[in-house]
Amino acid sequence: MAGNRSHLARLLSQIERNPEVETEVRLALAGTPATSVVIGLTGPPGAGKSTLISALLNHAVASFNKTAVLAVDPSSPFSRGALLGDRVRMQSHGLGDRVFIRSMASRGETGGLARTTATAIQVLDACDWPLIVLETLGIGQVELDVMDLASMVAVVLNPGWGDTFQANKAGLTEAGDVFVINKADKDGVQQTRADLQDSLSLLKTPLPINVFETVAVKQLGVEALWSGIEAYLKEAQQLGLLEQKRLSRRRRLLIRILQRDFDVRMHAYLTSEHGDNQILGALAGSLSIEALRADLFEYIANVD
Amino acid sequence: MENSKNRILMAKTGLDGHWRGPTIVARALRDAGFEVIMIGMANTDDIVTAAVDEDVDLVGLNIGGHIDVAIRAIKRVQEVRPGLPIFAGGTIPPHAAKQLQALGVEVYPPGSQLADIVDAAERLTGTK
């Protein structure tokens, strides 16, 4: 699958645009072992994820020789359009062909990723991009699909995070294998670190979760962060965690595929004349809920 | 617009740091369903790399400063991605507009209606 760059770029577009192409590609790659390391980077808007990735690129390429970055941004629920502005902060890397940056819009998916992100990663892996950095927006429990695809997740926050995101803290603190307090030159770093460490102390994890401080725009703390990331990856590899994660990743994706199939069929039932009549019957009391459920399940089992 | 060609690259050439115009255009395009990859002030290499790696369906250039810079970028993009439509806005004096048009670039000088720019994007990408 080692084609050239423009073939790769065009293939990624085809996958996004055409579900049949996506399926073909997934089938073609089904037997190929996944060898790339995927580092997920998530956090609230404005945390400085893109700037941090930019600062990390030199280190990443020094270790992995080549690095691909997939930056996913949300699509507008109204227009389905999107502003994809992450690339601008990463493109002056001077690393030439050793970096490949691709922007993706979420296109209606709510987990922080696009439906085709998993396939895009498979393709990048097969095209010999040994490190893939996956950047997504993450605020709390809803946007954490990045955990499904990444070997490790870095959560990027700013000082004062604890104050504003109370309700969603739980989801985000469970998502990270490493935490980064970026813009650490602002006030509130120690309080944020304390808040974080409080939440993290409640978790049982196979490896300790470290908190780093960076000022990405000034390249401060970035080298220490990269060392921390590499140390985590090495230990995780030794403990067999990366393999375990790959398996649980594939399991979660499989379940999501099944869930999606189910949802599609249920939607078909609900929008069919038959299904509509059944529901009206249940609402009128002439059909019991048990009978409605049985009818629904039979439909789902037998519909094409 | 999910299955169609809706990825647009927007870049600014030249030295003028003013970015209000392009942001408004980017938003209008987003509101019309496009996915707009904004790379800001960019040199030729960055524009070409983005046009290829992002496999965009249209390039929009906001031109400030000297037209030659934009023309260099346009020619390089046309070399690596022949047939990729390009349109341009910004501070474009008439003689510069003619040079751009000679290269097949559609020109939208200051005062152009947003609706016309959006229509052009739809026409150029074949999404309407």
Chai-1 contact restraints between the chains, C-beta under 6 A:
chainA,res_idxA,chainB,res_idxB,connection_type,confidence,min_distance_angstrom,max_distance_angstrom,comment,restraint_id
A,S6,B,V52,contact,1.0,0.0,6.0,A-B,restraint_1
A,A9,B,V52,contact,1.0,0.0,6.0,A-B,restraint_2
A,A9,B,D53,contact,1.0,0.0,6.0,A-B,restraint_3
A,A9,B,D55,contact,1.0,0.0,6.0,A-B,restraint_4
A,R10,B,D55,contact,1.0,0.0,6.0,A-B,restraint_5
A,S13,B,D55,contact,1.0,0.0,6.0,A-B,restraint_6
A,R17,B,N3,contact,1.0,0.0,6.0,A-B,restraint_7
A,S79,B,D31,contact,1.0,0.0,6.0,A-B,restraint_8
A,S79,B,G33,contact,1.0,0.0,6.0,A-B,restraint_9
A,R80,B,M1,contact,1.0,0.0,6.0,A-B,restraint_10
A,R80,B,G33,contact,1.0,0.0,6.0,A-B,restraint_11
A,G81,B,R30,contact,1.0,0.0,6.0,A-B,restraint_12
A,G81,B,G33,contact,1.0,0.0,6.0,A-B,restraint_13
A,G81,B,F34,contact,1.0,0.0,6.0,A-B,restraint_14
A,A82,B,E35,contact,1.0,0.0,6.0,A-B,restraint_15
A,L83,B,R30,contact,1.0,0.0,6.0,A-B,restraint_16
A,L83,B,V36,contact,1.0,0.0,6.0,A-B,restraint_17
A,L84,B,E35,contact,1.0,0.0,6.0,A-B,restraint_18
A,L84,B,I37,contact,1.0,0.0,6.0,A-B,restraint_19
A,G85,B,M38,contact,1.0,0.0,6.0,A-B,restraint_20
A,R87,B,I39,contact,1.0,0.0,6.0,A-B,restraint_21
A,V88,B,I39,contact,1.0,0.0,6.0,A-B,restraint_22
A,V88,B,G40,contact,1.0,0.0,6.0,A-B,restraint_23
A,Q91,B,D46,contact,1.0,0.0,6.0,A-B,restraint_24
A,F100,B,D53,contact,1.0,0.0,6.0,A-B,restraint_25
A,S103,B,I37,contact,1.0,0.0,6.0,A-B,restraint_26
A,A105,B,E35,contact,1.0,0.0,6.0,A-B,restraint_27
A,R107,B,E2,contact,1.0,0.0,6.0,A-B,restraint_28
